[in-house]
Amino acid sequence: YPTKDQEAAILKQAAPGLDKRTLDSVLMLGTETRQAGAVEYSLSTRDLVQIVSDIVLLGNPKEALLLAAGKFEGNDRTFYETRVAANFGIKLKE
């Protein structure tokens, strides 16, 4: 994976104008899924680019994060939803 600074530059290029708080939250989400043993599927830089692009396109972080949630199943999905709530303050389950 690229360094955090490299990844931030990639995401800024993919989604110019994305606010710093959202950018930092996406980066943290990616980092958390990459921790050893956290989940079976780790979000790649390409996944993060898709998330920020969807946030800009849809104008709604929740919808973009719901789309990305499809990459996770079972306990991994629960982990993802918990991390989204912690990083973004968004509950994916109602």
C-alpha positions as CSV (number, residue, x, y, z in Angstrom):
1,Y,0.0,0.0,0.0
2,P,1.2,3.6,-0.5
3,T,2.1,5.7,2.5
4,K,-0.7,7.7,4.1
5,D,0.6,10.9,2.4
6,Q,0.8,9.2,-1.0
7,E,-2.7,7.8,-0.5
8,A,-4.0,11.2,0.6
9,A,-2.6,12.8,-2.6
10,I,-4.2,10.1,-4.7
11,L,-7.6,10.6,-3.1
12,K,-7.3,14.4,-3.4
13,Q,-6.6,14.0,-7.1
14,A,-9.6,11.7,-7.5
15,A,-12.0,13.9,-5.6
16,P,-10.9,17.5,-5.7
17,G,-12.7,19.7,-3.2
18,L,-13.4,16.8,-0.8
19,D,-13.3,18.3,2.7
20,K,-10.3,17.4,4.9
21,R,-12.5,15.7,7.6
22,T,-14.1,13.3,5.1
23,L,-10.7,12.6,3.5
24,D,-9.2,11.8,6.9
25,S,-12.1,9.6,7.8
26,V,-11.8,7.6,4.5
27,L,-8.0,7.2,5.1
28,M,-8.6,6.0,8.6
29,L,-11.3,3.5,7.5
30,G,-8.8,2.1,4.9
31,T,-6.1,1.8,7.6
32,E,-8.4,0.1,10.0
33,T,-9.4,-2.6,7.5
34,R,-5.7,-3.3,6.8
35,Q,-4.8,-4.1,10.4
36,A,-3.7,-7.7,10.8
37,G,-6.7,-9.9,11.5
38,A,-9.2,-7.1,11.5
39,V,-11.2,-8.4,8.5
40,E,-10.7,-10.8,5.6
41,Y,-11.0,-8.0,3.0
42,S,-8.8,-4.9,3.2
43,L,-9.9,-1.8,1.5
44,S,-7.4,-1.0,-1.3
45,T,-6.4,2.4,-2.5
46,R,-8.6,1.8,-5.5
47,D,-11.5,1.0,-3.1
48,L,-10.9,4.3,-1.3
49,V,-10.8,6.2,-4.6
50,Q,-14.2,4.7,-5.5
51,I,-15.6,5.7,-2.1
52,V,-14.4,9.4,-2.4
53,S,-15.5,9.5,-6.1
54,D,-19.0,8.2,-5.0
55,I,-19.2,10.7,-2.2
56,V,-18.6,13.5,-4.7
57,L,-20.9,12.0,-7.3
58,L,-23.7,11.2,-5.0
59,G,-23.2,14.1,-2.6
60,N,-23.9,11.8,0.2
61,P,-21.3,9.9,2.2
62,K,-23.8,7.5,3.6
63,E,-24.8,6.2,0.2
64,A,-21.2,5.9,-0.9
65,L,-20.3,4.0,2.3
66,L,-23.3,1.7,1.8
67,L,-22.0,0.8,-1.7
68,A,-18.6,-0.1,-0.3
69,A,-20.2,-2.1,2.5
70,G,-21.1,-4.8,-0.1
71,K,-17.4,-5.9,0.0
72,F,-17.9,-7.2,3.5
73,E,-19.9,-10.2,4.9
74,G,-20.9,-11.4,8.3
75,N,-18.7,-10.3,11.2
76,D,-16.5,-8.3,8.7
77,R,-19.6,-6.3,7.7
78,T,-20.3,-5.6,11.4
79,F,-16.7,-4.4,11.8
80,Y,-17.0,-2.2,8.8
81,E,-20.3,-0.6,10.0
82,T,-18.8,0.0,13.4
83,R,-15.7,1.7,12.0
84,V,-17.9,3.8,9.7
85,A,-20.0,4.9,12.7
86,A,-16.8,5.8,14.6
87,N,-15.0,7.6,11.8
88,F,-18.0,9.3,10.1
89,G,-20.7,9.4,12.7
90,I,-22.9,7.6,10.2
91,K,-25.1,4.6,11.1
92,L,-25.4,2.4,8.0
93,K,-28.1,0.3,9.7
94,E,-31.3,2.0,10.7
